[in-house]
Structures are given as structure tokens and as C-alpha cells.
Amino acid sequence: MEAVAKLRNEPTSPRKMRLLVDLIRGMSVEKALAELEYNPKHPAVPLRKLLLSAINNWKQKNEGEDESRLFVKTIMVDGGRVLKRMRPAPQGRGYRVRKRSNHVTLVVDTK
């Protein structure tokens, strides 16, 4: 029985989040938590919380079952909303700044 957790509108670019997501895809849950806990990249903190949330969702669905066989089945990063801002530039111009966000969907399952 699988469990899903979603993270919506996280203010990190999808490209930076995908670097971490590719590390933990297919890993066992214990290894993935350890990897995210000691990773210096800033999206590791919300991704670790999302993984803990997915584990708790699985526990609520499957009470009394062993969670040591859990692994990250699928994890996807999609682009979220983009906040458009202007930055002052020389000679009265303005440069566009695109502040990106992303949506992460995480599915855990037993082997």
C-alpha cells in the first residue's frame, strides 16, 4: 500500500530541487533521511520534512506493519508559480527577475 505526500509552492527553483530528488529516488527511507539530514543544499530541509510526512501518511494507512521495508517509489518535481520582479538597470532600464517555485510529489511504498 503506497502513501503520497505533496509539497506545493516551495520557493526554490525546480532545477535546484531536482539535484536532491535525483539523489534519493529509489532509496530506502532510512538511507534517504540520512542523506537529506547531512546534505548542505538548502532544499534538503523541506524535502526531508516531506519524506517524514509521507512516512507518517503510510503509517496511518497501514497500522501495525513494518516500516523498515519502505522505499521512495516515485518522486517528481514540477514547476510552480513564477513571481516576476523588476531590478533597476543602467540608463533607466529594468531587468526582469523570475523568482521560481516548485511542486514536489513523493510516493513511498513497501518492497
C-alpha positions as CSV (number, residue, x, y, z in Angstrom):
1,M,0.0,0.0,0.0
2,E,1.6,3.3,-1.1
3,A,1.3,6.7,0.5
4,V,1.6,10.1,-1.1
5,A,2.8,13.5,0.2
6,K,2.9,16.8,-1.7
7,L,4.8,20.0,-1.3
8,R,3.3,22.9,-3.1
9,N,4.9,26.3,-4.0
10,E,8.2,25.8,-2.4
11,P,10.3,28.9,-3.2
12,T,13.3,27.1,-4.7
13,S,13.9,26.7,-8.4
14,P,12.9,23.3,-9.8
15,R,16.4,22.7,-11.1
16,K,18.0,23.0,-7.7
17,M,15.3,20.8,-6.2
18,R,15.8,18.1,-8.9
19,L,19.5,17.8,-7.9
20,L,18.5,16.5,-4.5
21,V,15.5,14.5,-5.7
22,D,17.7,12.5,-8.1
23,L,19.9,11.5,-5.1
24,I,17.1,9.9,-3.1
25,R,14.9,8.4,-5.9
26,G,14.6,4.6,-5.3
27,M,16.4,4.6,-2.0
28,S,15.2,3.0,1.2
29,V,13.6,5.5,3.5
30,E,16.3,5.3,6.2
31,K,19.1,6.0,3.8
32,A,17.2,8.9,2.1
33,L,16.5,10.5,5.5
34,A,20.2,10.2,6.4
35,E,21.2,11.6,3.0
36,L,19.0,14.6,3.4
37,E,19.9,15.3,7.0
38,Y,23.6,15.9,6.2
39,N,23.2,17.4,2.8
40,P,24.4,21.1,2.8
41,K,22.0,22.2,0.0
42,H,19.1,24.4,1.2
43,P,16.2,22.5,-0.3
44,A,17.2,19.4,1.8
45,V,15.3,20.7,4.8
46,P,11.8,20.9,3.2
47,L,12.4,17.7,1.3
48,R,13.3,15.8,4.5
49,K,10.1,17.1,6.1
50,L,8.1,16.0,3.1
51,L,9.6,12.5,3.3
52,L,8.7,12.3,7.0
53,S,5.2,13.4,6.1
54,A,4.9,10.6,3.5
55,I,6.2,8.1,6.1
56,N,3.5,9.2,8.6
57,N,0.8,9.0,5.9
58,W,1.9,5.4,5.2
59,K,1.8,4.6,9.0
60,Q,-1.8,5.9,9.2
61,K,-2.9,3.8,6.3
62,N,-1.0,0.6,7.4
63,E,-1.2,0.4,11.2
64,G,0.9,-2.4,12.7
65,E,3.0,-3.1,9.6
66,D,6.8,-3.0,9.5
67,E,8.1,0.3,8.1
68,S,11.7,-0.9,7.6
69,R,10.8,-2.1,4.1
70,L,9.7,1.3,2.9
71,F,11.4,3.0,-0.1
72,V,10.9,6.1,-2.2
73,K,8.9,4.7,-5.1
74,T,8.4,7.9,-7.2
75,I,9.3,11.5,-6.7
76,M,8.6,14.3,-9.1
77,V,9.4,18.0,-9.3
78,D,7.2,20.2,-11.3
79,G,7.5,24.0,-11.9
80,G,5.2,26.1,-9.7
81,R,4.2,29.7,-10.0
82,V,6.8,32.3,-11.1
83,L,6.9,35.7,-9.3
84,K,8.0,38.4,-11.8
85,R,10.0,41.3,-10.4
86,M,12.0,44.2,-11.8
87,R,15.6,45.1,-10.9
88,P,17.0,48.5,-11.7
89,A,19.4,48.5,-14.6
90,P,21.7,51.2,-16.2
91,Q,20.3,54.0,-18.3
92,G,16.7,53.8,-16.9
93,R,16.1,50.3,-18.0
94,G,14.9,47.4,-15.9
95,Y,15.9,43.8,-15.8
96,R,13.4,41.0,-15.2
97,V,13.9,38.7,-12.2
98,R,11.9,35.5,-12.3
99,K,11.6,34.0,-8.8
100,R,10.7,30.4,-9.4
101,S,8.9,27.9,-7.2
102,N,8.2,24.2,-7.5
103,H,5.8,21.4,-6.6
104,V,7.1,18.1,-5.3
105,T,5.1,14.9,-5.2
106,L,6.6,12.0,-3.2
107,V,5.3,8.4,-3.1
108,V,6.6,5.7,-0.7
109,D,5.8,2.0,-0.9
110,T,7.0,-1.3,0.6
111,K,9.2,-3.6,-1.4
